[in-house]
Amino acid sequence: MTGGERRASRASAGTGRTAPRWLAEAGINLDAWVRDYAYALRSQASGGIRRPTPRRYRLSTPESPSILLLPGIYETWTFMLPVADVLRAEGYDVHAVLDLGRNGGTIEDMAELVDAYIRREGIAHCMLVAHSKGGLIGKLLLARHNEAGVIQGLVAINTPFAGSPLARLLPFPALRVFRPRSPELVELAASREVDRNIVSIYGRFDPHIPGGSHLDGAHNIQLETRGHFRPLADPRVHGAVLEGVRHLTG
């Protein structure tokens, strides 16, 4: 039980009445939202201080397809360290595409950087594991940059495949891609033939994506997690990522 769930339970017990379900759920979600942003701030600060080397996550003779990490907008690859640690422990050759930087460019520009990295490194087979915007980049790679079939699939965590209505409230140009019915999302949605090669993982509540991350035609895994950033450190998400990779490579 989370802190928010415990507080909702105590509030109900204190009044002797059962709180309306929607009110209790709202309280739990608000608590999850606060914890989510606190986690994001800690992770950004930790990545800047810790500065892990991407070479640590590489394997010289991997038996499984290589894994390329695709972080979300304004995130560096270190934001996905909890996922990278799990994948490396399972024997995967994990790649950080440093050229993405903080992933502030268009999804087309970022996809081209990843495609160039795959070619430069001579990667023969790989899987994409992505967070948020990284999943949009991953789907674009599958749709436009995979003629040779090097990319076997995409495991996406909390990706706004259908956009987010919250993007309309923010004036930043880099966030326009997340508006529902944006030209980029409409074009991606039309590439239905690659959806079968996607595993979409999402939780019960995502403050950034109110509509969730369900993708028709994909293998969808919904968990009882809450938040947009904090689930990256959740063992349930880690298990789902490993399940997704096995599903796409099995």
C-alpha positions as CSV (number, residue, x, y, z in Angstrom):
1,M,0.0,0.0,0.0
2,T,1.4,3.4,-1.0
3,G,1.5,6.5,1.3
4,G,-1.5,7.9,-0.5
5,E,-3.5,4.7,-0.1
6,R,-2.7,4.6,3.6
7,R,-3.9,8.2,4.0
8,A,-7.1,7.5,2.1
9,S,-7.7,4.5,4.3
10,R,-7.1,6.5,7.6
11,A,-9.4,9.3,6.4
12,S,-12.2,6.9,5.8
13,A,-11.7,5.2,9.1
14,G,-11.5,8.5,11.0
15,T,-15.0,9.6,9.8
16,G,-16.5,6.2,10.2
17,R,-17.8,6.4,6.7
18,T,-16.5,5.1,3.4
19,A,-15.1,7.8,1.2
20,P,-16.5,8.0,-2.3
21,R,-14.4,5.8,-4.5
22,W,-13.6,8.7,-6.9
23,L,-12.4,10.9,-4.1
24,A,-10.2,8.2,-2.6
25,E,-8.8,7.5,-6.1
26,A,-8.1,11.2,-6.7
27,G,-6.2,11.4,-3.4
28,I,-4.1,8.4,-4.3
29,N,-3.4,9.8,-7.7
30,L,-2.4,13.2,-6.3
31,D,0.0,11.5,-4.0
32,A,1.5,9.5,-6.9
33,W,1.8,12.7,-9.0
34,V,3.9,14.4,-6.2
35,R,6.1,11.4,-5.8
36,D,6.5,11.1,-9.5
37,Y,7.9,14.6,-9.9
38,A,10.1,14.2,-6.8
39,Y,11.5,11.0,-8.4
40,A,12.1,12.8,-11.7
41,L,14.0,15.6,-10.0
42,R,16.2,13.1,-8.1
43,S,16.9,11.1,-11.2
44,Q,17.9,14.1,-13.2
45,A,20.2,15.2,-10.4
46,S,21.6,11.7,-9.8
47,G,22.4,11.3,-13.5
48,G,24.4,14.5,-13.5
49,I,26.4,13.6,-10.4
50,R,26.9,9.9,-10.9
51,R,27.8,10.1,-14.6
52,P,27.9,6.3,-15.3
53,T,29.8,5.2,-18.4
54,P,27.8,3.6,-21.1
55,R,30.6,1.1,-21.7
56,R,29.7,-0.6,-18.5
57,Y,26.5,-1.8,-20.0
58,R,28.0,-3.3,-23.1
59,L,28.8,-7.0,-23.7
60,S,31.5,-8.0,-26.2
61,T,29.9,-11.3,-27.2
62,P,26.1,-11.0,-26.6
63,E,24.0,-14.1,-27.3
64,S,20.8,-12.0,-27.5
65,P,19.9,-9.0,-29.6
66,S,21.4,-5.8,-28.5
67,I,19.2,-3.3,-26.6
68,L,19.1,0.3,-27.5
69,L,17.7,2.7,-24.9
70,L,15.5,5.6,-26.1
71,P,14.7,8.0,-23.3
72,G,11.8,10.5,-23.1
73,I,11.8,14.2,-23.9
74,Y,14.4,16.2,-22.0
75,E,15.8,13.0,-20.6
76,T,19.4,11.7,-21.0
77,W,20.0,8.0,-21.2
78,T,20.8,7.9,-17.5
79,F,17.2,8.5,-16.7
80,M,16.7,4.9,-17.8
81,L,19.5,3.5,-15.6
82,P,17.1,1.3,-13.5
83,V,15.9,-0.4,-16.6
84,A,19.5,-0.6,-18.0
85,D,20.7,-2.3,-14.8
86,V,18.0,-5.0,-15.1
87,L,18.7,-5.7,-18.7
88,R,22.5,-5.9,-18.2
89,A,22.0,-8.2,-15.3
90,E,20.0,-10.5,-17.6
91,G,22.9,-10.7,-20.1
92,Y,21.8,-8.1,-22.7
93,D,24.2,-5.9,-24.5
94,V,22.7,-2.4,-23.7
95,H,23.5,0.6,-25.8
96,A,23.1,4.3,-24.8
97,V,22.7,6.5,-27.9
98,L,24.6,9.5,-26.6
99,D,23.9,11.5,-29.8
100,L,20.3,11.9,-28.6
101,G,21.5,14.2,-25.8
102,R,18.4,15.3,-23.9
103,N,16.1,14.2,-26.7
104,G,14.7,17.7,-27.5
105,G,14.6,17.4,-31.3
106,T,11.8,16.3,-33.5
107,I,11.0,12.6,-33.6
108,E,12.2,12.4,-37.2
109,D,15.6,14.0,-36.3
110,M,16.0,11.7,-33.3
111,A,15.1,8.6,-35.3
112,E,17.7,9.5,-37.9
113,L,20.4,9.8,-35.1
114,V,19.5,6.4,-33.8
115,D,19.5,4.9,-37.4
116,A,22.9,6.4,-37.9
117,Y,24.1,4.9,-34.6
118,I,22.9,1.4,-35.6
119,R,24.7,1.7,-38.9
120,R,27.9,3.1,-37.4
121,E,28.1,0.4,-34.8
122,G,27.4,-2.3,-37.3
123,I,24.5,-3.7,-35.2
124,A,23.0,-6.7,-36.9
125,H,20.0,-7.3,-34.6
126,C,18.5,-5.1,-31.9
127,M,15.5,-4.3,-29.7
128,L,14.4,-0.9,-28.7
129,V,13.5,-0.2,-25.1
130,A,11.9,3.3,-24.7
131,H,10.3,5.7,-22.3
132,S,7.6,8.2,-23.3
133,K,8.7,10.1,-26.4
134,G,11.3,7.5,-27.0
135,G,8.5,5.1,-27.9
136,L,7.3,7.4,-30.7
137,I,10.9,7.5,-32.0
138,G,11.0,3.8,-31.8
139,K,7.8,3.3,-33.8
140,L,9.1,5.7,-36.4
141,L,12.3,3.7,-36.7
142,L,10.2,0.5,-37.2
143,A,8.1,2.2,-39.8
144,R,10.7,4.1,-41.8
145,H,14.2,3.0,-41.0
146,N,14.0,-0.8,-40.8
147,E,14.1,-2.0,-44.4
148,A,16.8,-4.6,-43.5
149,G,14.9,-5.9,-40.5
150,V,17.7,-5.0,-38.0
151,I,15.2,-3.8,-35.4
152,Q,13.2,-6.7,-34.1
153,G,10.8,-4.8,-32.0
154,L,10.0,-2.0,-29.5
155,V,9.2,-2.2,-25.8
156,A,7.7,1.1,-24.9
157,I,7.0,2.4,-21.3
158,N,4.4,5.1,-20.8
159,T,4.4,6.3,-24.5
160,P,1.7,8.7,-25.7
161,F,0.9,6.9,-28.9
162,A,-2.4,8.8,-29.1
163,G,-1.0,12.0,-27.7
164,S,-2.0,13.9,-24.5
165,P,-4.6,16.6,-24.2
166,L,-2.2,18.3,-21.7
167,A,0.1,19.2,-24.5
168,R,-2.4,21.8,-25.7
169,L,-1.8,23.7,-22.4
170,L,1.9,24.1,-22.8
171,P,3.4,26.6,-25.3
172,F,6.7,24.9,-25.9
173,P,7.3,23.9,-29.5
174,A,9.0,20.6,-28.6
175,L,5.8,19.5,-27.0
176,R,3.5,20.1,-29.9
177,V,4.1,16.6,-31.2
178,F,2.2,15.2,-28.2
179,R,-1.0,17.0,-29.1
180,P,-3.7,14.5,-30.1
181,R,-4.1,14.6,-33.9
182,S,-0.7,16.3,-34.4
183,P,0.6,15.6,-37.9
184,E,3.4,13.4,-36.5
185,L,1.0,11.3,-34.4
186,V,-1.5,10.9,-37.3
187,E,1.3,9.7,-39.6
188,L,2.6,7.2,-36.9
189,A,-0.9,5.9,-36.3
190,A,-1.3,5.1,-40.0
191,S,1.7,2.8,-39.7
192,R,-0.4,0.0,-38.3
193,E,1.7,-2.7,-39.9
194,V,4.5,-2.3,-37.3
195,D,2.2,-2.3,-34.2
196,R,2.5,-6.1,-33.9
197,N,6.2,-5.6,-33.2
198,I,5.5,-3.3,-30.3
199,V,4.9,-4.0,-26.6
200,S,3.3,-1.1,-24.8
201,I,3.7,-1.0,-21.0
202,Y,1.6,1.4,-18.9
203,G,0.0,1.8,-15.5
204,R,-3.2,2.6,-13.8
205,F,-2.6,6.3,-13.7
206,D,-0.2,8.5,-15.7
207,P,-0.5,12.2,-15.0
208,H,1.1,13.1,-18.4
209,I,-1.0,10.7,-20.5
210,P,-4.6,10.7,-19.0
211,G,-5.8,8.5,-21.8
212,G,-3.2,5.8,-21.2
213,S,-0.8,4.2,-23.6
214,H,-2.9,1.3,-25.1
215,L,-2.0,0.7,-28.7
216,D,-4.4,-1.3,-30.9
217,G,-2.5,-4.1,-32.6
218,A,0.3,-4.1,-30.1
219,H,0.9,-6.4,-27.2
220,N,-0.3,-4.3,-24.3
221,I,0.7,-4.8,-20.6
222,Q,-1.2,-2.8,-18.1
223,L,0.2,-2.7,-14.6
224,E,-1.1,-1.3,-11.2
225,T,1.6,1.3,-11.3
226,R,1.0,5.1,-11.0
227,G,3.1,7.9,-12.4
228,H,5.0,8.7,-15.6
229,F,8.6,8.7,-14.4
230,R,8.7,6.7,-11.2
231,P,7.6,3.4,-12.8
232,L,11.0,3.2,-14.4
233,A,12.3,2.1,-11.1
234,D,9.4,-0.3,-10.3
235,P,10.2,-4.1,-10.3
236,R,6.8,-4.7,-11.9
237,V,7.8,-2.6,-14.9
238,H,11.2,-4.3,-15.0
239,G,9.5,-7.7,-15.2
240,A,7.2,-6.5,-17.9
241,V,10.1,-5.1,-19.9
242,L,11.9,-8.5,-19.8
243,E,8.6,-10.2,-20.7
244,G,8.2,-7.8,-23.6
245,V,11.7,-8.4,-25.0
246,R,11.1,-12.2,-24.8
247,H,7.8,-11.9,-26.4
248,L,9.2,-10.0,-29.4
249,T,12.3,-12.2,-29.8
250,G,10.7,-15.6,-29.0
